[in-house]
């Protein structure tokens, strides 16, 4: 079995999402923090690339939704921090 760049992206994406969830669950980062949203956005994008490449379209769909949720949430945090 050959480990490819796409496989690496899949693993990094998975780690980003799981680490963000774990850090939030143990109150190390807040669920409305830029780092939380960034980790979820990067993880979601990498998982979209991986799952689409593997033809796992149900997984691609859920990660597209994950990214669609993360982007406006990130923008809200960014614009909120600029006004304070």
N, CA, C and O atoms as a printed pandas DataFrame, in Angstrom:
     atom_number atom_name residue_name chain_id  residue_number  x_coord  y_coord  z_coord
0              1         N          UNK        A               1    0.840   -1.173    0.000
1              2        CA          UNK        A               1    0.000    0.000    0.000
2              3         C          UNK        A               1    0.890    1.242    0.000
3              4         O          UNK        A               1    1.839    1.327    0.779
4              5         N          UNK        A               2    0.590    2.183   -0.853
5              6        CA          UNK        A               2    1.363    3.406   -0.987
6              7         C          UNK        A               2    0.679    4.544   -0.246
7              8         O          UNK        A               2   -0.528    4.748   -0.378
8              9         N          UNK        A               3    1.454    5.279    0.530
9             10        CA          UNK        A               3    0.955    6.449    1.254
10            11         C          UNK        A               3    1.148    7.655    0.354
11            12         O          UNK        A               3    2.279    7.978   -0.009
12            13         N          UNK        A               4    0.062    8.328   -0.014
13            14        CA          UNK        A               4    0.127    9.445   -0.944
14            15         C          UNK        A               4   -0.095   10.771   -0.219
15            16         O          UNK        A               4   -0.430   10.800    0.965
16            17         N          UNK        A               5    0.095   11.856   -0.946
17            18        CA          UNK        A               5   -0.180   13.192   -0.426
18            19         C          UNK        A               5   -1.635   13.297    0.005
19            20         O          UNK        A               5   -1.936   13.894    1.039
20            21         N          UNK        A               6   -2.533   12.725   -0.775
21            22        CA          UNK        A               6   -3.959   12.765   -0.439
22            23         C          UNK        A               6   -4.219   12.008    0.864
23            24         O          UNK        A               6   -5.021   12.453    1.685
24            25         N          UNK        A               7   -3.557   10.880    1.061
25            26        CA          UNK        A               7   -3.681   10.163    2.330
26            27         C          UNK        A               7   -3.208   11.045    3.492
27            28         O          UNK        A               7   -3.845   11.094    4.545
28            29         N          UNK        A               8   -2.103   11.727    3.290
29            30        CA          UNK        A               8   -1.580   12.631    4.317
30            31         C          UNK        A               8   -2.568   13.733    4.651
31            32         O          UNK        A               8   -2.766   14.067    5.820
32            33         N          UNK        A               9   -3.192   14.302    3.616
33            34        CA          UNK        A               9   -4.199   15.340    3.847
34            35         C          UNK        A               9   -5.376   14.783    4.641
35            36         O          UNK        A               9   -5.912   15.458    5.521
36            37         N          UNK        A              10   -5.772   13.568    4.335
37            38        CA          UNK        A              10   -6.865   12.943    5.069
38            39         C          UNK        A              10   -6.536   12.778    6.543
39            40         O          UNK        A              10   -7.368   13.050    7.408
40            41         N          UNK        A              11   -5.326   12.333    6.823
41            42        CA          UNK        A              11   -4.912   12.156    8.222
42            43         C          UNK        A              11   -4.803   13.491    8.943
43            44         O          UNK        A              11   -5.256   13.623   10.080
44            45         N          UNK        A              12   -4.208   14.474    8.292
45            46        CA          UNK        A              12   -4.081   15.795    8.923
46            47         C          UNK        A              12   -5.467   16.400    9.158
47            48         O          UNK        A              12   -5.723   16.988   10.208
48            49         N          UNK        A              13   -6.357   16.253    8.177
49            50        CA          UNK        A              13   -7.718   16.756    8.339
50            51         C          UNK        A              13   -8.425   16.092    9.498
51            52         O          UNK        A              13   -9.079   16.763   10.295
52            53         N          UNK        A              14   -8.304   14.784    9.600
53            54        CA          UNK        A              14   -8.921   14.049   10.701
54            55         C          UNK        A              14   -8.362   14.510   12.046
55            56         O          UNK        A              14   -9.113   14.727   12.997
56            57         N          UNK        A              15   -7.054   14.656   12.117
57            58        CA          UNK        A              15   -6.429   15.108   13.357
58            59         C          UNK        A              15   -6.885   16.512   13.741
59            60         O          UNK        A              15   -7.148   16.783   14.913
60            61         N          UNK        A              16   -6.978   17.399   12.761
61            62        CA          UNK        A              16   -7.425   18.769   13.050
62            63         C          UNK        A              16   -8.812   18.773   13.683
63            64         O          UNK        A              16   -9.036   19.439   14.694
64            65         N          UNK        A              17   -9.733   18.037   13.093
65            66        CA          UNK        A              17  -11.108   18.012   13.594
66            67         C          UNK        A              17  -11.173   17.364   14.978
67            68         O          UNK        A              17  -11.838   17.879   15.876
68            69         N          UNK        A              18  -10.492   16.249   15.144
69            70        CA          UNK        A              18  -10.534   15.542   16.431
70            71         C          UNK        A              18   -9.836   16.349   17.528
71            72         O          UNK        A              18  -10.329   16.414   18.654
72            73         N          UNK        A              19   -8.713   16.953   17.215
73            74        CA          UNK        A              19   -7.999   17.752   18.218
74            75         C          UNK        A              19   -8.830   18.974   18.607
75            76         O          UNK        A              19   -8.909   19.314   19.787
76            77         N          UNK        A              20   -9.446   19.632   17.635
77            78        CA          UNK        A              20  -10.310   20.782   17.946
78            79         C          UNK        A              20  -11.439   20.361   18.878
79            80         O          UNK        A              20  -11.737   21.050   19.854
80            81         N          UNK        A              21  -12.059   19.239   18.575
81            82        CA          UNK        A              21  -13.149   18.740   19.416
82            83         C          UNK        A              21  -12.640   18.392   20.818
83            84         O          UNK        A              21  -13.276   18.737   21.814
84            85         N          UNK        A              22  -11.521   17.724   20.892
85            86        CA          UNK        A              22  -10.957   17.350   22.192
86            87         C          UNK        A              22  -10.579   18.558   23.029
87            88         O          UNK        A              22  -10.898   18.619   24.217
88            89         N          UNK        A              23   -9.902   19.521   22.416
89            90        CA          UNK        A              23   -9.514   20.730   23.144
90            91         C          UNK        A              23  -10.738   21.485   23.645
91            92         O          UNK        A              23  -10.734   22.013   24.756
92            93         N          UNK        A              24  -11.767   21.534   22.839
93            94        CA          UNK        A              24  -12.997   22.189   23.253
94            95         C          UNK        A              24  -13.688   21.410   24.366
95            96         O          UNK        A              24  -14.194   22.002   25.319
96            97         N          UNK        A              25  -13.708   20.114   24.250
97            98        CA          UNK        A              25  -14.373   19.280   25.261
98            99         C          UNK        A              25  -13.727   19.415   26.632
99           100         O          UNK        A              25  -14.408   19.305   27.651
100          101         N          UNK        A              26  -12.426   19.652   26.668
101          102        CA          UNK        A              26  -11.721   19.816   27.930
102          103         C          UNK        A              26  -11.480   21.293   28.266
103          104         O          UNK        A              26  -10.625   21.619   29.090
104          105         N          UNK        A              27  -12.235   22.169   27.627
105          106        CA          UNK        A              27  -12.208   23.618   27.864
106          107         C          UNK        A              27  -10.821   24.249   27.729
107          108         O          UNK        A              27  -10.476   25.192   28.442
108          109         N          UNK        A              28  -10.030   23.702   26.791
109          110        CA          UNK        A              28   -8.721   24.297   26.502
110          111         C          UNK        A              28   -8.859   25.394   25.446
111          112         O          UNK        A              28   -8.075   26.343   25.425
112          113         N          UNK        A              29   -9.851   25.263   24.579
113          114        CA          UNK        A              29  -10.201   26.318   23.627
114          115         C          UNK        A              29  -11.724   26.450   23.646
115          116         O          UNK        A              29  -12.445   25.504   23.962
116          117         N          UNK        A              30  -12.181   27.622   23.305
117          118        CA          UNK        A              30  -13.632   27.866   23.286
118          119         C          UNK        A              30  -14.205   27.488   21.926
119          120         O          UNK        A              30  -13.521   27.544   20.904
120          121         N          UNK        A              31  -15.465   27.105   21.941
121          122        CA          UNK        A              31  -16.116   26.713   20.689
122          123         C          UNK        A              31  -16.396   27.906   19.790
123          124         O          UNK        A              31  -16.746   27.725   18.624
124          125         N          UNK        A              32  -16.250   29.122   20.304
125          126        CA          UNK        A              32  -16.430   30.312   19.477
126          127         C          UNK        A              32  -15.106   31.035   19.224
127          128         O          UNK        A              32  -15.088   32.226   18.913
128          129         N          UNK        A              33  -13.993   30.295   19.362
129          130        CA          UNK        A              33  -12.672   30.895   19.136
130          131         C          UNK        A              33  -12.232   30.708   17.688
131          132         O          UNK        A              33  -12.652   29.775   17.003
132          133         N          UNK        A              34  -11.387   31.610   17.253
133          134        CA          UNK        A              34  -10.869   31.547   15.889
134          135         C          UNK        A              34  -10.062   30.270   15.668
135          136         O          UNK        A              34  -10.132   29.687   14.587
136          137         N          UNK        A              35   -9.307   29.827   16.654
137          138        CA          UNK        A              35   -8.507   28.605   16.495
138          139         C          UNK        A              35   -9.405   27.390   16.306
139          140         O          UNK        A              35   -9.101   26.518   15.492
140          141         N          UNK        A              36  -10.500   27.323   17.043
141          142        CA          UNK        A              36  -11.439   26.215   16.903
142          143         C          UNK        A              36  -12.012   26.181   15.487
143          144         O          UNK        A              36  -12.031   25.131   14.844
144          145         N          UNK        A              37  -12.472   27.321   15.014
145          146        CA          UNK        A              37  -13.042   27.386   13.664
146          147         C          UNK        A              37  -11.996   27.123   12.593
147          148         O          UNK        A              37  -12.287   26.471   11.591
148          149         N          UNK        A              38  -10.780   27.623   12.794
149          150        CA          UNK        A              38   -9.714   27.415   11.815
150          151         C          UNK        A              38   -9.354   25.936   11.712
151          152         O          UNK        A              38   -9.179   25.410   10.612
152          153         N          UNK        A              39   -9.245   25.271   12.854
153          154        CA          UNK        A              39   -8.922   23.845   12.836
154          155         C          UNK        A              39  -10.033   23.048   12.141
155          156         O          UNK        A              39   -9.757   22.120   11.381
156          157         N          UNK        A              40  -11.277   23.416   12.406
157          158        CA          UNK        A              40  -12.390   22.731   11.752
158          159         C          UNK        A              40  -12.439   23.029   10.263
159          160         O          UNK        A              40  -12.737   22.141    9.466
160          161         N          UNK        A              41  -12.150   24.269    9.876
161          162        CA          UNK        A              41  -12.149   24.630    8.459
162          163         C          UNK        A              41  -11.050   23.884    7.710
163          164         O          UNK        A              41  -11.311   23.276    6.672
164          165         N          UNK        A              42   -9.829   23.925    8.226
165          166        CA          UNK        A              42   -8.709   23.229    7.579
166          167         C          UNK        A              42   -8.974   21.724    7.540
167          168         O          UNK        A              42   -8.779   21.078    6.511
168          169         N          UNK        A              43   -9.415   21.180    8.659
169          170        CA          UNK        A              43   -9.729   19.753    8.708
170          171         C          UNK        A              43  -10.804   19.380    7.704
171          172         O          UNK        A              43  -10.685   18.375    7.004
172          173         N          UNK        A              44  -11.855   20.189    7.633
173          174        CA          UNK        A              44  -12.936   19.922    6.691
174          175         C          UNK        A              44  -12.477   19.975    5.247
175          176         O          UNK        A              44  -12.842   19.113    4.447
176          177         N          UNK        A              45  -11.676   20.983    4.902
177          178        CA          UNK        A              45  -11.172   21.107    3.530
178          179         C          UNK        A              45  -10.304   19.904    3.165
179          180         O          UNK        A              45  -10.455   19.325    2.089
180          181         N          UNK        A              46   -9.393   19.534    4.070
181          182        CA          UNK        A              46   -8.529   18.378    3.790
182          183         C          UNK        A              46   -9.340   17.101    3.654
183          184         O          UNK        A              46   -9.041   16.260    2.807
184          185         N          UNK        A              47  -10.367   16.952    4.486
185          186        CA          UNK        A              47  -11.209   15.762    4.394
186          187         C          UNK        A              47  -12.075   15.761    3.135
187          188         O          UNK        A              47  -12.393   14.693    2.611
188          189         N          UNK        A              48  -12.458   16.932    2.644
189          190        CA          UNK        A              48  -13.168   17.019    1.364
190          191         C          UNK        A              48  -12.276   16.497    0.239
191          192         O          UNK        A              48  -12.705   15.699   -0.594
192          193         N          UNK        A              49  -11.029   16.963    0.233
193          194        CA          UNK        A              49  -10.089   16.521   -0.803
194          195         C          UNK        A              49   -9.908   15.005   -0.736
195          196         O          UNK        A              49   -9.973   14.313   -1.752
196          197         N          UNK        A              50   -9.682   14.508    0.469
197          198        CA          UNK        A              50   -9.437   13.076    0.652
198          199         C          UNK        A              50  -10.654   12.237    0.259
199          200         O          UNK        A              50  -10.535   11.297   -0.527
200          201         N          UNK        A              51  -11.817   12.577    0.802
201          202        CA          UNK        A              51  -12.998   11.751    0.560
202          203         C          UNK        A              51  -13.464   11.836   -0.890
203          204         O          UNK        A              51  -13.953   10.850   -1.443
204          205         N          UNK        A              52  -13.317   12.997   -1.504
205          206        CA          UNK        A              52  -13.673   13.114   -2.919
206          207         C          UNK        A              52  -12.745   12.261   -3.774
207          208         O          UNK        A              52  -13.194   11.584   -4.699
208          209         N          UNK        A              53  -11.457   12.294   -3.468
209          210        CA          UNK        A              53  -10.476   11.491   -4.195
210          211         C          UNK        A              53  -10.783    9.996   -4.062
211          212         O          UNK        A              53  -10.637    9.233   -5.017
212          213         N          UNK        A              54  -11.209    9.594   -2.866
213          214        CA          UNK        A              54  -11.524    8.188   -2.618
214          215         C          UNK        A              54  -12.918    7.799   -3.109
215          216         O          UNK        A              54  -13.281    6.623   -3.069
216          217         N          UNK        A              55  -13.700    8.772   -3.569
217          218        CA          UNK        A              55  -15.042    8.486   -4.059
218          219         C          UNK        A              55  -16.054    8.265   -2.946
219          220         O          UNK        A              55  -17.104    7.661   -3.163
220          221         N          UNK        A              56  -15.737    8.753   -1.757
221          222        CA          UNK        A              56  -16.647    8.619   -0.608
222          223         C          UNK        A              56  -17.505    9.885   -0.547
223          224         O          UNK        A              56  -17.270   10.773    0.273
224          225         N          UNK        A              57  -18.490    9.946   -1.421
225          226        CA          UNK        A              57  -19.236   11.183   -1.623
226          227         C          UNK        A              57  -20.136   11.553   -0.455
227          228         O          UNK        A              57  -20.402   12.738   -0.253
228          229         N          UNK        A              58  -20.612   10.597    0.316
229          230        CA          UNK        A              58  -21.384   10.944    1.513
230          231         C          UNK        A              58  -20.484   11.670    2.513
231          232         O          UNK        A              58  -20.908   12.634    3.151
232          233         N          UNK        A              59  -19.251   11.206    2.645
233          234        CA          UNK        A              59  -18.285   11.859    3.519
234          235         C          UNK        A              59  -17.901   13.229    2.958
235          236         O          UNK        A              59  -17.725   14.182    3.717
236          237         N          UNK        A              60  -17.770   13.332    1.649
237          238        CA          UNK        A              60  -17.492   14.625    1.033
238          239         C          UNK        A              60  -18.605   15.604    1.361
239          240         O          UNK        A              60  -18.343   16.752    1.722
240          241         N          UNK        A              61  -19.843   15.156    1.237
241          242        CA          UNK        A              61  -20.988   16.018    1.513
242          243         C          UNK        A              61  -20.953   16.558    2.939
243          244         O          UNK        A              61  -21.104   17.762    3.146
244          245         N          UNK        A              62  -20.758   15.690    3.918
245          246        CA          UNK        A              62  -20.779   16.139    5.313
246          247         C          UNK        A              62  -19.650   17.126    5.587
247          248         O          UNK        A              62  -19.815   18.045    6.390
248          249         N          UNK        A              63  -18.516   16.949    4.936
249          250        CA          UNK        A              63  -17.413   17.884    5.141
250          251         C          UNK        A              63  -17.636   19.200    4.420
251          252         O          UNK        A              63  -17.166   20.238    4.885
252          253         N          UNK        A              64  -18.338   19.186    3.302
253          254        CA          UNK        A              64  -18.719   20.444    2.645
254          255         C          UNK        A              64  -19.634   21.228    3.585
255          256         O          UNK        A              64  -19.464   22.436    3.753
256          257         N          UNK        A              65  -20.595   20.551    4.191
257          258        CA          UNK        A              65  -21.483   21.210    5.151
258          259         C          UNK        A              65  -20.670   21.743    6.332
259          260         O          UNK        A              65  -20.904   22.862    6.788
260          261         N          UNK        A              66  -19.723   20.953    6.825
261          262        CA          UNK        A              66  -18.848   21.348    7.931
262          263         C          UNK        A              66  -18.127   22.661    7.604
263          264         O          UNK        A              66  -18.046   23.559    8.442
264          265         N          UNK        A              67  -17.606   22.761    6.378
265          266        CA          UNK        A              67  -16.895   23.968    5.936
266          267         C          UNK        A              67  -17.863   25.135    5.782
267          268         O          UNK        A              67  -17.538   26.259    6.164
268          269         N          UNK        A              68  -19.038   24.886    5.233
269          270        CA          UNK        A              68  -20.034   25.949    5.065
270          271         C          UNK        A              68  -20.441   26.520    6.423
271          272         O          UNK        A              68  -20.718   27.715    6.525
272          273         N          UNK        A              69  -20.480   25.711    7.439
273          274        CA          UNK        A              69  -20.792   26.185    8.786
274          275         C          UNK        A              69  -19.610   26.960    9.365
275          276         O          UNK        A              69  -19.808   27.983   10.020
276          277         N          UNK        A              70  -18.400   26.492    9.136
277          278        CA          UNK        A              70  -17.208   27.103    9.734
278          279         C          UNK        A              70  -16.902   28.488    9.170
279          280         O          UNK        A              70  -16.487   29.372    9.919
280          281         N          UNK        A              71  -17.094   28.695    7.877
281          282        CA          UNK        A              71  -16.687   29.960    7.256
282          283         C          UNK        A              71  -17.443   31.159    7.836
283          284         O          UNK        A              71  -16.797   32.101    8.295
284          285         N          UNK        A              72  -18.783   31.168    7.837
285          286        CA          UNK        A              72  -19.453   32.343    8.413
286          287         C          UNK        A              72  -19.187   32.504    9.912
287          288         O          UNK        A              72  -19.140   33.624   10.420
288          289         N          UNK        A              73  -19.014   31.391   10.611
289          290        CA          UNK        A              73  -18.698   31.470   12.038
290          291         C          UNK        A              73  -17.340   32.126   12.239
291          292         O          UNK        A              73  -17.180   32.947   13.142
292          293         N          UNK        A              74  -16.371   31.781   11.421
293          294        CA          UNK        A              74  -15.046   32.401   11.494
294          295         C          UNK        A              74  -15.132   33.886   11.190
295          296         O          UNK        A              74  -14.531   34.705   11.885
296          297         N          UNK        A              75  -15.871   34.226   10.161
297          298        CA          UNK        A              75  -16.020   35.637    9.793
298          299         C          UNK        A              75  -16.662   36.431   10.926
299          300         O          UNK        A              75  -16.275   37.570   11.185
300          301         N          UNK        A              76  -17.635   35.837   11.594
301          302        CA          UNK        A              76  -18.282   36.500   12.734
302          303         C          UNK        A              76  -17.253   36.784   13.828
303          304         O          UNK        A              76  -17.239   37.878   14.393
304          305         N          UNK        A              77  -16.405   35.821   14.128
305          306        CA          UNK        A              77  -15.383   36.009   15.158
306          307         C          UNK        A              77  -14.385   37.076   14.732
307          308         O          UNK        A              77  -14.004   37.927   15.536
308          309         N          UNK        A              78  -13.962   37.038   13.481
309          310        CA          UNK        A              78  -12.983   38.010   12.977
310          311         C          UNK        A              78  -13.548   39.420   13.040
311          312         O          UNK        A              78  -12.883   40.334   13.526
312          313         N          UNK        A              79  -14.765   39.601   12.555
313          314        CA          UNK        A              79  -15.352   40.948   12.553
314          315         C          UNK        A              79  -15.707   41.410   13.958
315          316         O          UNK        A              79  -15.648   42.607   14.240
316          317         N          UNK        A              80  -16.071   40.496   14.841
317          318        CA          UNK        A              80  -16.360   40.842   16.232
318          319         C          UNK        A              80  -15.084   41.332   16.918
319          320         O          UNK        A              80  -15.124   42.282   17.700
320          321         N          UNK        A              81  -13.965   40.690   16.630
321          322        CA          UNK        A              81  -12.716   41.086   17.277
322          323         C          UNK        A              81  -12.198   42.416   16.743
323          324         O          UNK        A              81  -11.474   43.119   17.449
324          325         N          UNK        A              82  -12.551   42.774   15.520
325          326        CA          UNK        A              82  -12.112   44.060   14.955
326          327         C          UNK        A              82  -12.921   45.222   15.494
327          328         O          UNK        A              82  -12.451   46.360   15.477
328          329         N          UNK        A              83  -14.136   44.958   15.975
329          330        CA          UNK        A              83  -14.972   46.031   16.496
330          331         C          UNK        A              83  -14.774   46.245   17.991
331          332         O          UNK        A              83  -15.304   47.201   18.556
332          333         N          UNK        A              84  -14.014   45.364   18.635
333          334        CA          UNK        A              84  -13.793   45.527   20.079
334          335         C          UNK        A              84  -12.400   45.995   20.383
335          336         O          UNK        A              84  -12.051   46.180   21.549
